[in-house]
């Protein structure tokens, strides 16, 4: 059939069966005509981006949203109302290192109008409004990392759009729907959300057009709109685009119900209805429109349907950050998206946040202050130039990757481990099974546990009290006393040696596992020794092994921005290597869930393996879920499983940190490559509050029940994984 936009009606949206097939064919034909006219026949595009959630506070109350938090939720998570400049720049720097070219700044609408904590934060940091802060961040991101900012801050006035135009080559705001009913009627999706008034949002599109701002917008399909309302929304986008020519892409997004929202019981947008909406949008908007569908909101098998229905862009996909608006839907790996696009008959090419047409006519569309930054990334076609920083992928299908991992668990590339680290569903089950088989080859049908007690040297340094704690630990049946924490500045210069000598005299048979790199460096500063000399002094005073804690992830730029109080990464490594050089074995750790990327985790494990190859000093690796972090069972399983694979033949033992995971979580990761439960962490009868994790104990009996649940035997071990006496 040959249809002109003026001849179509809302009946297209109800097409099914043969009628839908005809609609899809026509949409595909129109799309192909447009790609040829644009000078890129057969090419579908995407943008490599980082997702920067500037604030999750908002004055709206959309009934399907999980992006937004309340101040109470943020306080319980220990999160500030806004991301700090340092945090934002750390994300941008990491993205730049991975070849990203776009920084998508997204946030809630005008949170300071609803929440006092937002207004107070802005006042404290010297910003008149949230949008003022967004503009400041966009400038700094481009100046300091080169990334191009794409701003998505919701409803803006014409004056605000004009002020922000010099900070970003493109902006965006989803129209979602023109249905006033969904905004005005109680119980509907947008009721109680002042910024979702369709008239207000259409005005933003008009103002952006008059100001010649390349603009991204789109529709959300399946939030309660009728087919007539859906079609009216498509026409509204066509009309505003024809008036101004500034709509650079239209996103057709399918509704996905999310738990803990008012619409959690509403069915997801039905596939045929979604495909019909995509095809109808293509037909109405014509060949020169860029139509986008988010690839993570459809199952992989459905992406070919979207291509057939007329899309020509997948939007932003990140190698670093999650889709914070749809956190339950991970991004596809780029090589997977490339293969799926190729299978549908098209090539995949990377673009910039602003589309080629606007780059070619940049004097009209892009502020002169941004021309140099845009052109630095653009090729002759206005798409993204090939960037050697972008990680290369193997293109191996998942089945091939698992076969490779089975044959050589420690021999995969970083990108392949990243793919495994983000596995879900059946792939994650297979990964966990593979890791569990490797665990069995090392530990057999056992779960190990050391009987120990903690003592915080930032809490107790009196030698007499330390001696009492050590003797009490032996009475409890402990074979290890773990001591860590930086002592008070007023303590004696040899405070750490005094504690060790007291514990050794009171309990000669007790294994002393003591003092993190930060504590050792503090002791070296007090005494004027080198780090190696301080470790030697501790060894002489009685230390047996040392904790390898005090580092989150081995990425210095990230540490400096997010955890400035931690030791610099190189200092931590210098200290650990010094300990190993003296024959002092240590633990090693990986903290996860604090905003780091899967690639950062992989590189952290890679660096630990390199240290182990040189020193052989690590007894175990402890993946630690970050307190208050964003965790899921899938993440716990994948982190432990990939750790087992990457460290196979290097570090034999992977611990399930039960204090962070709980019993159920510990069982989950003990089925995913972990073989050890760590320590009992007895509180004891002498100064129980002096323990670093006071109030958390795991008895031998409880550990035995965990092992029995897994069909394994509990094995009591020493600190160095020998047989406990």
Protein Blocks (a to p, Z undefined) as FASTA:
>chain_A
ZZdfklgcfklmmgghjllmmmmmmmmmmmmmmmmmnopghiacddddddddfbfcdfbd
cfkbckbccfklmmmnopafbdcfklmmmmmmmmmmnopabdcddddehkllmmmklmmm
mmmnopabfklmmmmmmmmmmmmnopacdddebjadfklmmmmmmmocbdcddekiacfk
lmmpghiakgoiaklgmklmmmmmmmmmmnopacdddddehihpafklmmmmmmmmmmmm
mmnopambdcdddddddehiaklmpccddfklmmmmmmmmmmmnommbccdddfklpcfk
lmmmmmmnopabebjadfkbccfklmmlccddfklmmmmmmmnopacddddfbdfklmmm
mmmmpcfklmmmmmmmpcfkopacddfkbccdehiafklmmmmmmmmmmlccfklmmmmm
mgghjllmmmmmmmmmmmmmmnopaddddddddddfklbmcfklmmmmmmmmmmnopabd
cdeddddfkbcfklmmmmmmmmmmmmmmbccdehifklmmmmmmmnopafklmmmmmmmn
opabdcfehifbdcfklmmmmmmmbccfklmmmmmmmmmmnopacdddddehihpafklm
mmmmmmmmmmmmmnopafbdcddddehiacdfklmmmmmmmmmmmmgoiamcdcddfkln
ommlmmmmmmnopabebjnkinbjnhkllpfkgoiacdfklmmmmmmmnopacddddfko
pacZZ
